[in-house]
Amino acid sequence: LEYVGKVNYDEELPQYNTENGVATGNEVGVSESNPLMWIDAVEKVFEKTADSGFPMKYIKSISVSGQQHGLVALDSNG
C-alpha cells in the first residue's frame, strides 16, 4: 500500500508566514524554514491520510522529502 500526501505551507500552515514554502523577511540570499513547520506538515499529512480512509494500522514507515541542499536531523530533544 502507498499513500502520497503533500502540504502547501503557504495555504495550509499560514501561521508560519511563508512565501513559496520559505520564511519571508530573511536577509538577501538566505532561505530558512522553521523546523516546527515540518512537524506540523507531517501531522497534517497524517490527518489527511486518516481522513482519506487509508488503513493507518498498516503503516510501517514514512518518507519525507522537500529540503534542497541541506538536512537537519532532530532527535527527541530537538
C-alpha positions in Angstrom: 0.0 0.0 0.0 1.2 3.5 -0.7 -0.2 6.9 0.2 1.3 10.1 -1.1 0.4 13.3 0.7 1.5 16.9 0.4 1.1 20.2 2.3 1.1 23.6 0.8 2.8 25.6 3.5 1.5 29.0 2.3 -2.1 27.9 2.3 -2.3 25.2 4.9 0.1 26.5 7.6 -0.3 30.3 7.2 0.9 30.9 10.8 4.5 30.4 9.5 4.2 33.4 7.1 5.9 31.6 4.2 6.1 32.5 0.5 6.6 29.5 -1.7 7.3 27.5 1.4 10.1 29.7 2.6 10.0 32.1 5.6 9.9 35.7 4.4 11.9 38.6 5.9 15.3 37.0 5.8 18.4 38.8 4.5 19.0 38.7 0.8 20.3 35.2 -0.3 19.2 33.5 2.9 16.3 31.0 2.9 15.1 29.4 6.1 12.2 27.4 7.4 11.2 26.8 11.0 11.6 23.0 11.8 8.3 23.1 13.7 6.6 23.8 10.4 7.9 20.5 9.1 6.5 18.7 12.1 3.1 20.4 11.7 3.2 19.4 8.0 3.8 15.8 8.9 0.9 15.9 11.3 -1.3 17.5 8.7 -0.4 14.7 6.2 -1.3 12.1 8.9 -4.7 13.8 9.3 -5.3 13.8 5.6 -4.2 10.2 5.4 -6.6 9.1 8.1 -9.5 11.3 6.7 -9.0 9.5 3.3 -9.8 6.2 4.8 -6.3 4.8 4.2 -5.7 1.8 6.6 -3.4 3.5 9.1 -2.7 0.3 11.0 -0.6 -0.9 8.1 1.9 2.0 8.1 5.4 0.7 8.9 7.5 3.6 7.7 7.2 7.1 6.3 9.5 9.1 4.0 9.6 12.9 4.0 11.3 15.0 1.3 11.3 18.6 0.3 14.6 20.1 1.5 17.2 21.1 -1.0 20.9 21.2 -0.4 20.6 20.6 3.3 19.4 18.3 6.0 18.5 19.0 9.6 18.4 15.9 11.7 16.5 16.3 15.0 16.3 13.8 17.9 13.7 13.6 20.6 15.4 16.5 22.4 15.2 18.8 19.3 
